[in-house]
């Protein structure tokens, strides 16, 4: 069955008169939609290819950047005199101890505040 026979059967089955050239306009519109869909598919393919190339370039550049970084320096002594090293280590430990004590004091203060809040809550919840 060809297009002309289909048009003739449609015309015969409809009681409403069909305008001249309707079939041709519908076919042209369908063809235009199909062409537009092909353009979209080509655009999507181009977008995906560009995205894949960008990701590959990013991965390669990260790899090359990590390769060019110098190796970690080896551990060497900073003090040639052991007595100076012992004094510096003692100072560092004293500093750390002072800072730790400050932090513990703040935690204790926070604990006291929490206890006060809990007592207030208990008092109000019991009433």
Buried (B, 14 or more C-beta within 10 A) or exposed (E): EEEEEEBEEEEEEEEEEEEEEEBEEEEEEEEEEEEEEEEEEEEEEEEEEEEEEEEEEEEEEEEEEEEEEEEEEEEEEEEEEEEEEEEEEEEEEEEEEEEEEEEEEEEEEEEEEEEEEEEEEEEEEEE
